[in-house]
C-alpha cells in the first residue's frame, strides 16, 4: 500500500507525537519483554508520564500516534520500512492476532497484514536490554 493511507497511525510512536495514545504496557515474560495490550487505549496523560520518576515512557508503555510519513526516518516515501524489517527479522510470538485497539488504523497492519501483528507483542520501542538484539538490529538497519 502507499503513503496515501489517510489517518494511518504509527504503532511505535513517541509520547510527544500528534494524537499519541498509550495502547500497551511493557511486561517481563519468561521469553523476554512483551506488550500487554490495553482495552481501551488511553490518552497520554502528563501526570502519568511525570509519575514514571525518570524512567523513559517508551520503556514502560507502547504508544501509537499519527504517522508522520516524510518526517520519519523509517518512511521511504511510500511505506514504513521499519515494519518490513521487523517482519523479516523477527519470528512470530503469537499464533493469532492480539486484541489490539490500534489495528484499524495501524500503518504496519495496513501495509503488512496480520503477519506483522503476530510479531508485534515483542516490539518494545525502547529496548534497554541487549545492544545486539534482533529487534534493535531491525530498528536501526538501513531499509
C-alpha positions in Angstrom: 0.0 0.0 0.0 1.1 3.6 -0.5 1.5 6.6 1.7 -2.0 7.6 0.8 -3.4 5.7 3.8 -5.2 8.6 5.3 -5.2 8.7 9.0 -2.8 5.8 9.5 -1.2 5.5 12.9 2.3 4.5 13.9 2.4 1.7 16.5 5.9 2.6 17.5 5.4 6.2 18.4 6.8 8.6 20.9 4.6 10.1 23.6 5.0 13.6 22.4 3.8 12.9 18.8 0.5 14.2 17.4 -2.5 12.2 18.6 -0.3 10.0 20.9 -2.1 7.3 22.9 -1.0 4.5 25.2 -2.1 1.1 23.8 0.2 -1.3 25.6 2.3 -1.8 28.7 5.7 -3.5 28.6 5.8 -6.7 30.7 8.6 -9.1 31.5 7.9 -12.6 30.5 9.9 -15.8 30.5 10.5 -15.3 26.8 11.5 -11.6 27.2 9.7 -8.3 27.1 6.2 -8.4 25.7 3.4 -5.9 25.3 0.2 -6.3 27.3 -2.5 -4.6 25.2 -4.8 -2.1 26.8 -8.5 -2.0 26.1 -9.3 0.7 25.6 -6.2 2.6 24.7 -5.8 5.8 26.7 -4.7 9.4 26.0 -1.2 10.4 27.0 -1.5 12.0 30.4 1.3 14.3 31.5 0.7 13.3 35.1 1.1 9.6 34.3 4.4 10.3 32.5 5.6 12.5 35.3 4.9 9.6 37.7 7.5 7.5 36.0 10.1 9.1 38.1 12.8 9.4 35.4 12.1 6.2 33.6 11.6 6.7 29.8 7.9 6.4 28.9 8.8 4.1 26.0 10.5 1.8 28.5 7.1 1.3 30.2 4.5 1.9 27.5 3.9 1.3 23.9 2.4 4.4 22.1 0.5 4.9 18.9 0.3 8.3 17.2 -0.5 9.8 13.8 2.0 8.5 11.3 4.5 11.3 10.4 5.3 9.9 7.0 8.0 12.1 5.5 9.1 13.3 8.9 10.0 9.8 10.0 13.4 8.2 9.2 11.6 4.8 8.7 9.3 6.1 6.0 10.6 5.8 2.4 8.0 7.9 0.7 5.6 5.0 0.2 5.8 2.7 3.2 7.2 2.1 6.6 10.5 0.3 6.2 10.6 -0.5 10.0 7.6 -2.7 9.6 9.2 -4.5 6.7 12.4 -5.1 8.7 10.6 -6.3 11.7 8.5 -8.7 9.6 11.7 -10.1 8.0 13.8 -10.2 11.2 11.5 -11.4 13.9 9.7 -14.7 14.2 6.0 -14.7 15.3 5.5 -14.9 19.0 1.7 -15.5 19.0 -0.4 -17.7 16.7 -3.4 -15.4 16.4 -3.9 -11.6 16.1 -3.6 -9.9 19.5 -6.6 -7.9 20.9 -5.2 -4.6 19.7 -7.1 -1.3 19.6 -4.7 0.2 17.0 -5.2 -2.3 14.2 -7.9 -0.4 12.3 -5.6 2.5 11.6 -2.2 0.8 12.1 0.2 1.5 9.2 2.1 -1.7 9.9 -1.1 -3.8 9.6 -2.5 -1.8 6.6 0.8 -2.4 4.8 2.0 -5.8 6.0 -1.3 -7.5 7.0 -1.8 -9.8 10.0 1.7 -11.3 9.8 3.1 -8.2 11.4 0.6 -8.5 14.2 2.0 -11.9 15.1 5.3 -10.2 15.8 4.0 -7.0 17.4 3.8 -8.2 21.1 7.6 -8.4 21.2 8.2 -4.9 19.8 9.3 -2.7 22.6 10.1 0.9 21.5 12.9 1.4 23.9 14.9 -1.8 24.3 17.1 -1.1 27.3 18.5 -4.7 27.4 20.9 -6.2 24.9 22.7 -4.0 22.4 22.8 -6.8 19.9 19.1 -7.9 20.0 17.4 -8.8 16.7 14.8 -6.1 17.4 17.4 -3.4 17.9 19.1 -4.5 14.6 15.8 -4.4 12.7 15.1 -0.9 14.1 18.4 0.5 13.1 19.2 -1.3 9.9 19.0 0.6 6.6 16.0 -0.1 4.5 
